């Protein structure tokens, strides 16, 4: 049998905050049963692709939107994602959020999800599935059916790349992640960087744990090599 939800809108003007919270909790349960998730995240829309920036309060979600203020956003704190056929899409959020503004009713393909942290350098690192699950599980709005929600998270990880993003308060991070060829440094290119950093003295490259990252010079300066 289908679940039916009834929300009373009486005295809405006096209790809008309560109504909004109740509506959100109801919607979270509904979308969980419709191949969707709600993520504590801000978003950007660029060239018909969606970028999702998740993180705890103070991580920099609002900062990223301010840095990229010329770009359209589909949410500032509540990101709606849903699987349609074989792709995950980002939807404009209809919920009352911190900016107290409405967002466009759009559906766009997700290019990437970024777990963010403000830092002294800019670095983008693709996460392995386990770490991606941990970060997503921490940032999704929870539902009663946790096992079903976990299935949704695993499905999202299989279809969308998840990254760690360290960023400075400038637009360098955006230049990295918004380029058309958003591919990570190959092992060959990373080898050249290591040779340059180490002055050409390296024992064996097999001893290095190669990780897929993009970074600027500030990151190299902070390496303990």
C-alpha positions as CSV (number, residue, x, y, z in Angstrom):
1,X,0.0,0.0,0.0
2,X,1.1,3.6,-0.7
3,X,2.0,6.0,2.1
4,X,-0.2,9.1,2.3
5,X,1.0,12.3,3.9
6,X,-1.3,15.1,5.1
7,X,0.1,18.5,6.1
8,X,-2.2,21.2,7.6
9,X,-1.4,24.7,6.4
10,X,-3.6,26.5,8.9
11,X,-2.0,29.6,10.4
12,X,0.8,29.3,7.9
13,X,1.9,32.9,8.2
14,X,2.4,32.5,12.0
15,X,4.1,29.1,11.8
16,X,6.0,29.1,8.6
17,X,9.2,27.8,10.1
18,X,7.4,24.8,11.6
19,X,5.6,24.1,8.4
20,X,8.8,24.3,6.4
21,X,10.6,21.8,8.7
22,X,7.6,19.4,8.6
23,X,7.4,19.7,4.8
24,X,11.1,18.9,4.5
25,X,10.9,15.8,6.8
26,X,7.9,14.6,4.8
27,X,9.6,15.2,1.5
28,X,12.8,13.4,2.6
29,X,10.8,10.2,3.3
30,X,9.0,10.5,0.0
31,X,12.1,11.0,-2.2
32,X,13.9,8.2,-0.4
33,X,11.3,5.9,-1.9
34,X,11.7,7.5,-5.3
35,X,15.4,6.9,-6.0
36,X,16.4,10.2,-4.4
37,X,18.4,11.8,-1.5
38,X,18.6,15.1,0.2
39,X,22.1,16.3,0.9
40,X,23.3,19.1,3.3
41,X,25.0,21.0,0.5
42,X,25.1,24.1,-1.6
43,X,25.1,23.9,-5.4
44,X,26.2,25.6,-8.6
45,X,24.9,25.3,-12.1
46,X,27.4,25.7,-15.0
47,X,27.1,24.6,-18.7
48,X,24.1,22.4,-17.9
49,X,26.0,20.5,-15.2
50,X,25.5,20.5,-11.5
51,X,28.2,20.8,-8.9
52,X,27.4,19.9,-5.3
53,X,29.4,21.1,-2.3
54,X,28.7,19.3,1.0
55,X,30.1,19.8,4.4
56,X,29.4,20.7,8.0
57,X,28.3,24.2,9.1
58,X,31.2,26.5,8.6
59,X,33.0,24.3,6.0
60,X,32.6,26.9,3.3
61,X,29.4,26.2,1.4
62,X,28.3,29.8,1.5
63,X,31.8,31.0,0.8
64,X,31.9,29.0,-2.4
65,X,28.6,30.5,-3.6
66,X,29.9,34.0,-2.8
67,X,33.1,33.4,-4.8
68,X,31.0,32.1,-7.7
69,X,28.2,34.6,-7.3
70,X,27.9,35.2,-11.0
71,X,26.8,31.5,-11.4
72,X,23.3,30.2,-10.8
73,X,22.7,28.2,-7.7
74,X,20.0,25.6,-7.2
75,X,20.2,25.5,-3.4
76,X,22.3,27.0,-0.5
77,X,21.9,24.3,2.1
78,X,19.5,21.5,0.8
79,X,20.5,19.7,-2.4
80,X,17.9,17.4,-4.0
81,X,19.4,14.6,-6.1
82,X,17.5,11.8,-7.8
83,X,18.2,8.8,-10.1
84,X,16.3,9.0,-13.4
85,X,16.9,6.0,-15.6
86,X,20.7,5.6,-15.5
87,X,21.8,9.2,-14.4
88,X,21.7,11.2,-11.3
89,X,20.3,14.7,-11.5
90,X,20.3,17.8,-9.3
91,X,17.0,19.6,-8.8
92,X,16.2,23.2,-7.8
93,X,15.4,23.2,-4.1
94,X,12.0,24.5,-3.1
95,X,12.8,24.7,0.6
96,X,13.1,27.7,2.8
97,X,16.9,28.0,3.4
98,X,19.4,30.3,5.0
99,X,19.4,32.8,2.1
100,X,15.6,33.1,2.3
101,X,15.3,33.1,-1.5
102,X,13.6,30.8,-4.0
103,X,15.6,28.7,-6.5
104,X,14.8,27.9,-10.1
105,X,12.8,24.8,-10.9
106,X,15.4,22.9,-12.9
107,X,16.8,19.4,-13.4
108,X,20.5,19.1,-14.4
109,X,23.0,16.3,-14.7
110,X,25.5,16.1,-11.8
111,X,29.1,16.5,-12.7
112,X,30.6,15.9,-9.3
113,X,30.0,16.0,-5.5
114,X,32.7,17.7,-3.4
115,X,33.3,17.3,0.3
116,X,34.8,20.7,1.1
117,X,37.3,22.2,3.5
118,X,38.9,25.7,3.5
119,X,42.7,25.6,3.5
120,X,45.9,27.4,2.5
121,X,46.0,25.7,-0.8
122,X,43.7,24.2,-3.5
123,X,43.6,20.4,-3.9
124,X,41.0,18.1,-5.5
125,X,41.2,14.4,-4.6
126,X,39.0,11.7,-5.9
127,X,37.7,9.6,-3.1
128,X,37.6,5.8,-2.9
129,X,34.2,4.3,-2.5
130,X,34.5,3.6,1.2
131,X,35.5,7.2,2.1
132,X,32.8,8.6,-0.3
133,X,30.2,6.6,1.5
134,X,31.3,7.9,4.9
135,X,31.2,11.5,3.8
136,X,27.8,11.1,2.1
137,X,26.3,9.2,5.0
138,X,27.3,12.0,7.3
139,X,25.8,14.7,5.0
140,X,22.5,13.2,3.9
141,X,19.3,14.0,5.7
142,X,18.4,10.8,7.6
143,X,15.3,8.7,7.1
144,X,13.6,5.9,9.0
145,X,14.5,3.3,6.4
146,X,18.3,3.5,6.8
147,X,19.0,0.4,4.8
148,X,17.2,1.7,1.8
149,X,18.9,5.0,2.1
150,X,22.3,3.2,2.2
151,X,21.4,1.6,-1.1
152,X,20.7,5.0,-2.5
153,X,24.1,6.2,-1.4
154,X,25.9,3.2,-2.9
155,X,24.0,3.8,-6.1
156,X,25.0,7.5,-6.2
157,X,28.7,6.5,-5.6
158,X,28.5,4.1,-8.5
159,X,27.2,6.8,-10.9
160,X,28.8,10.0,-9.7
161,X,32.4,10.9,-8.8
162,X,32.9,12.1,-5.2
163,X,35.9,14.3,-4.3
164,X,37.6,16.0,-1.4
165,X,38.1,19.6,-2.1
166,X,40.5,21.8,-0.2
167,X,40.1,25.4,-1.4
168,X,41.4,28.9,-0.8
169,X,39.2,31.9,-0.7
170,X,39.7,32.6,-4.4
171,X,38.4,31.1,-7.7
172,X,41.3,28.8,-8.4
173,X,39.3,25.8,-7.2
174,X,36.6,26.7,-9.7
175,X,39.0,26.9,-12.6
176,X,40.2,23.4,-11.7
177,X,36.8,21.6,-11.4
178,X,34.9,23.5,-14.1
179,X,37.3,22.9,-17.0
180,X,36.0,20.7,-19.8
181,X,38.9,18.3,-19.4
182,X,38.5,17.7,-15.7
183,X,40.9,14.7,-15.6
184,X,43.4,14.0,-12.9
185,X,47.1,14.0,-13.2
186,X,48.4,10.8,-14.7
187,X,51.1,8.8,-12.9
188,X,53.5,10.0,-15.5
189,X,52.9,13.7,-14.8
190,X,52.9,13.2,-11.1
191,X,56.3,11.5,-11.5
192,X,57.7,14.7,-13.1
193,X,56.4,16.8,-10.2
194,X,58.0,14.5,-7.7
195,X,61.3,14.6,-9.6
196,X,61.2,18.4,-9.6
197,X,60.3,18.6,-5.9
198,X,62.9,16.1,-4.8
199,X,65.7,17.6,-7.0
200,X,65.8,14.4,-9.2
201,X,66.7,12.1,-6.3
202,X,64.2,9.3,-6.0
203,X,64.7,5.7,-4.9
204,X,61.8,3.8,-6.4
205,X,58.5,5.0,-7.6
206,X,56.9,1.8,-6.5
207,X,57.3,3.0,-2.9
208,X,54.8,5.9,-3.5
209,X,51.1,5.5,-3.0
210,X,49.7,7.1,-6.1
211,X,46.5,9.1,-5.6
212,X,44.4,10.9,-8.2
213,X,44.7,14.6,-7.4
214,X,44.8,18.0,-8.9
215,X,46.5,20.8,-7.0
216,X,48.1,24.2,-7.3
217,X,51.6,25.3,-6.4
218,X,50.5,26.3,-2.8
219,X,49.8,22.6,-2.2
220,X,53.3,21.7,-3.3
221,X,54.7,24.3,-1.0
222,X,52.9,22.7,1.9
223,X,54.2,19.1,1.2
224,X,56.6,17.7,3.7
225,X,59.0,16.2,1.2
